[in-house]
Amino acid sequence: MSVLMRRAKLSDLDAIMRLERETFTDDAWPEDAMRREIESPHGYYLVAVDEPITASDAADEPGPALRGYAGLLAPSGSEQGDIQTIAVDPSSRGMGLGRGLMHALITAARRRHVTELFLEVRADNPIARALYDSLGFEQIGVRPRYYRGGVDAVLMRLVVKPAVARPADASGAAGGAGAAASGASGTSREGTR
């Protein structure tokens, strides 16, 4: 099996809520709130599911297993957006799935002309905080005792830079000979709350 990332549908809600409750036991969203988020025209919710490799795999499986989900809120016309949630199934952590979901949300924010992206993360979640740091988010504040159990929320912001496109050289590589000659190189929660 490989993992497929796609837009969330209402038919994914039960699986999303199972992972939501497992991941955020005390801080899980109510199902009706998650439903509104998925249905909202201002939201962009993704799921990562097992993708059958062959048709026989699809016939043998009861349905694709949910490996993770993530959501963005970016109202039309606003230059600000919020990472609402992200969760990765414990069996799928450490494989880059959270990073992939975050990259997809950042790309969606860029397409919606968002220039600043915000999120909140539990102060006691060093893995998620390290992920966000590595993606360029910076800490801008703290909400004391925001989460149940008195855990602080760390507020973070990412300045979303516009996409940069470069012409391809004859071999199809981005940047062409000029980039190679100059030594330039292109770089293109898990349970956050």
Secondary structure, 3 states (H helix, E strand, C coil): CEEEEEECCHHHHHHHHHHHHHHCCCCCCCHHHHHHHHHCCCEEEEEEEEECCCHHHHHHCCCCCEEEEEEEECCCCCCEEEEEEEEECHHHCCCCHHHHHHHHHHHHHHHCCCCEEEEEEECCCHHHHHHHHHCCCEEEEEEEEEEHHHEEEEEEEEECCCCCCCCECCCCCECHHHHHHHCCCCCCCECCC
